[in-house]
Amino acid sequence: MHRALLAAVQFLHTIAMSSSSPFKLRVAICGGGISGLCLAVALSRCPNIQVQVYEATDRFKEIGAGVMIWARTWKILELLGLGSAFSKIAHSPPDGSIGTGFDFRRSDQPEEGSRFHLVQMPYGCIRFYRVDFLDAFVEALPPNVAHFGMRLASYSQNASASEISLQFSNGTTATCDLLAGCDGIKSSIRAQLYRECSERSGDSTLLKFIDPVWTGTIAYRGLIPVEHLPPCHRSIADPMMYCGKSKHVVSYSISRGKVVNVVTFASDPKREGEPHNEDVWVTNCLQQELLECYSNWEPEVEQLLNQIENPTKWAIHHLRPLPFFVDRKIALLGDACHAMAPHEGAGKRISLKITNLRFINYSPEGAGQAIEDAFILASLLEQVSSLETLPLALDAYQRVRLPFANHVLKGSYDSGLMYEFNSQYGEDYEILGPAIEKQWDWVEEPSPEEERLRALQYLKDAISWF
Ligand SMILES: Cc1cc2nc3c(=O)[nH]c(=O)nc-3n(C[C@H](O)[C@H](O)[C@H](O)COP(=O)(O)OP(=O)(O)OC[C@H]3O[C@@H](n4cnc5c(N)ncnc54)[C@H](O)[C@@H]3O)c2cc1C
């Protein structure tokens, strides 16, 4: 496997070296969230690339909440040379030892609940405070790459022009060879791209991929200083998944155990796809609303929710699986192309009955998928030696990333149904367990390194035919 990778990279380097003048690919990244910053950091190490990040707001920012990743994403961070930086800010330094993924309990009754699944795996669930997570990328960014207050309003690329021009809302313009759309779930780049492709092809069905779809789920989020909980509260030691009919509550400690992150979900699956009646998807709400939503849940959950004085309320949206991530010299990454309900990491690979522990290579969800997009795209762009080979690299990116990310997107929604006993397997743990197990069809699927090799092989083959 490694010999094949070496051969592909050597071949692509030979092509690069054979060009007479040093080639610089100009990449404009629009959006400085996890996907944009991870891509910028990866590309800033490539001698053939000049990268700029255009962020709409006045600084890079993340919400005050937790984010978790799994061994797969951790591996990518290490491959990008970021292992040590992220190790310092993880809940504890990830060392590959077996840890808890999630401890699953039945909790929607007033008396104490009980465990029905325990997930354990190498690295367990690796947790961060989101602000620290984004900052670790920001710190790895070279100077003079980031530009703030630069909201992309539109872009122009025509078939014959060799460059793309960018028009920003503040009246300024810029040009680039490749536009990376990292502008999140409400991506205006995705909207323009799908609108134009629809006009060009006359296929109006493409327009349905522009707007995100409400999943029928409302989430509430909050952070709790650990000293506000009884020292024996399970959430302090292990990531917990408290499950009930049409609802579940996720909690885990971050910031070296100083804070417990809580996110609760309440779903009405029949309403999936309905328009959500508020334009604003994130609002503040009263604690009373949260408490009423989970009244009569087990005491352990009550203890958590009683400590969230100012919850935020989220209407959880996702995208319909897109048919393409790339058009000409524009590529979409992260939530701009596969925004998903945040259940995958927890659900997709949970199939460990407590009597039958299996250790698995866990997979990421939204942020993890965004990081994987950046890793694969940067690996390909590093090999691009001319504008003519750029579309071949983008095609390889799409061939590798689109099916995988869409698979995770769909699985993520299905996992949410299973946690809330709304899947076809209902509340019967004996059937539900194996059914969740079936969701593991991609457990054995290629590692990120193998995916990288596959992408480079596509590029090598395409260049050979070119
Ligand atoms: C409740 C919840 C919990 C989650 N938990 C997890 C988790 O534990 N693990 C996990 O892996 N994932 C999780 N996710 C998903 C994860 O947060 C997202 O997938 C990830 O943050 C997406 O990053 P992004 O960079 O693609 O988009 P974003 O973070 O949305 O960043 C987009 C950036 O683009 C900028 N922008 C927007 N429009 C423009 C424009 N026109 N021009 C320039 N800039 C623009 C924005 O200001 C922003 O900075 C969760 C999601 C939710 C809702």
The ligand as a Gaussian input file, in Angstrom:
#p B3LYP/6-31G(d) Opt

LIG

0 1
 C      -25.698000      20.885000      17.965000
 C      -24.493000      20.517000      17.114000
 C      -23.479000      19.734000      17.663000
 C      -22.394000      19.339000      16.863000
 N      -21.420000      18.549000      17.418000
 C      -20.426000      18.091000      16.646000
 C      -19.421000      17.241000      17.197000
 O      -19.418000      16.953000      18.398000
 N      -18.460000      16.752000      16.369000
 C      -18.418000      17.085000      15.043000
 O      -17.527000      16.575000      14.332000
 N      -19.330000      17.925000      14.502000
 C      -20.314000      18.435000      15.267000
 N      -21.241000      19.282000      14.730000
 C      -21.089000      19.718000      13.308000
 C      -19.946000      20.738000      13.169000
 O      -20.106000      21.772000      14.117000
 C      -19.946000      21.346000      11.759000
 O      -19.992000      20.297000      10.822000
 C      -18.685000      22.174000      11.496000
 O      -18.529000      23.172000      12.465000
 C      -18.766000      22.808000      10.094000
 O      -17.652000      23.633000       9.860000
 P      -17.593000      24.512000       8.533000
 O      -16.266000      25.210000       8.581000
 O      -17.892000      23.701000       7.347000
 O      -18.773000      25.573000       8.652000
 P      -18.984000      26.764000       9.694000
 O      -18.444000      26.427000      11.032000
 O      -20.415000      27.162000       9.597000
 O      -18.077000      27.960000       9.134000
 C      -18.467000      28.741000       8.027000
 C      -17.688000      30.052000       8.061000
 O      -17.929000      30.752000       6.843000
 C      -18.205000      32.116000       7.128000
 N      -19.042000      32.592000       6.009000
 C      -20.361000      32.344000       5.770000
 N      -20.756000      32.920000       4.614000
 C      -19.645000      33.535000       4.101000
 C      -19.404000      34.274000       2.914000
 N      -20.388000      34.511000       2.020000
 N      -18.162000      34.782000       2.683000
 C      -17.159000      34.559000       3.584000
 N      -17.330000      33.842000       4.728000
 C      -18.557000      33.335000       4.975000
 C      -18.915000      32.086000       8.481000
 O      -18.825000      33.328000       9.137000
 C      -18.113000      30.991000       9.188000
 O      -16.976000      31.490000       9.823000
 C      -22.315000      19.734000      15.510000
 C      -23.318000      20.557000      14.973000
 C      -24.387000      20.950000      15.762000
 C      -25.456000      21.833000      15.167000

